[in-house]
Amino acid sequence: MRSLDTQLDLPQGWFLPEEGRWYAARAAEAGAGVVVEVGCWKGRSTSFVAPVCRDNGAALWCVDSWRGSRDAYAEDYARLLAEEDVRAAFERNMAAIGCAPTVLAMDSLAAARSFASGSVDLVFIDASHDEESVLANLEAWAPALRPGGLLAGHDLSEKTPGVERGVERFCSARGLNWRRGPARLWHLQS
Ligand SMILES: C[S@@+](CC[C@H](N)C(=O)[O-])C[C@H]1O[C@@H](n2cnc3c(N)ncnc32)[C@H](O)[C@@H]1O
């Protein structure tokens, strides 16, 4: 039996098809607006939204340092990055689906500073999964969102408890409600 990845022809990554369908629907709601994905790796999650953004004339910004994460998987990332040019794989995977999102190959927090306040419709965060990084990303990217914009991300899981802790800390300090699902996604409206 072929693996799910092979059946769907998706890049290697950690994103489930049902998560991708939800993410693509949210990108569609952004219309011809501005979508930012933080943490792209080889473009698995990006593959769900890049064609939607292209077809709608939306600006898709892809932010990744391609230096791996500072969470519990740091050593795994370092090994994988030493074995392969992962950014090149991302570019190839985007070209294969006829998409050319704008790439910001830099640290997420620095990238967030280059977006004007209220200029973004959807920010999707899937970078380092430790609590402090999740919180720092939320604090950095929330101001870039337009009122009513959507802040969402991956990866609510027992293996990465820092994600839920970071989201919860961000929201409880501001009296915001966040929601979970589908699968390992979290999201909140600004
Ligand atoms: C979980 S992977 C992303 C997976 C991807 N969304 C997918 O569907 O396969 C995390 C990515 O975040 C990037 N990353 C981690 N911390 C970062 C930071 N501070 N700034 C920019 N990129 C970061 C890593 O280089 C890595 O490519």
The ligand as a Gaussian input file, in Angstrom:
#p B3LYP/6-31G(d) Opt

LIG

0 1
 C        7.491000      22.116000      11.877000
 S        8.528000      22.736000      10.618000
 C        7.381000      23.417000       9.484000
 C        6.581000      22.358000       8.812000
 C        5.788000      22.793000       7.617000
 N        4.790000      23.793000       7.958000
 C        5.148000      21.569000       6.994000
 O        3.939000      21.549000       6.781000
 O        5.861000      20.614000       6.711000
 C        9.225000      24.142000      11.397000
 C        9.970000      25.087000      10.480000
 O       10.101000      26.330000      11.173000
 C       11.361000      26.880000      10.907000
 N       11.696000      27.756000      12.037000
 C       11.796000      27.417000      13.345000
 N       12.075000      28.497000      14.091000
 C       12.139000      29.546000      13.242000
 C       12.376000      30.929000      13.412000
 N       12.615000      31.470000      14.626000
 N       12.371000      31.724000      12.332000
 C       12.121000      31.210000      11.103000
 N       11.888000      29.910000      10.883000
 C       11.888000      29.084000      11.932000
 C       12.282000      25.689000      10.765000
 O       13.430000      26.018000      10.012000
 C       11.376000      24.660000      10.105000
 O       11.526000      24.672000       8.710000

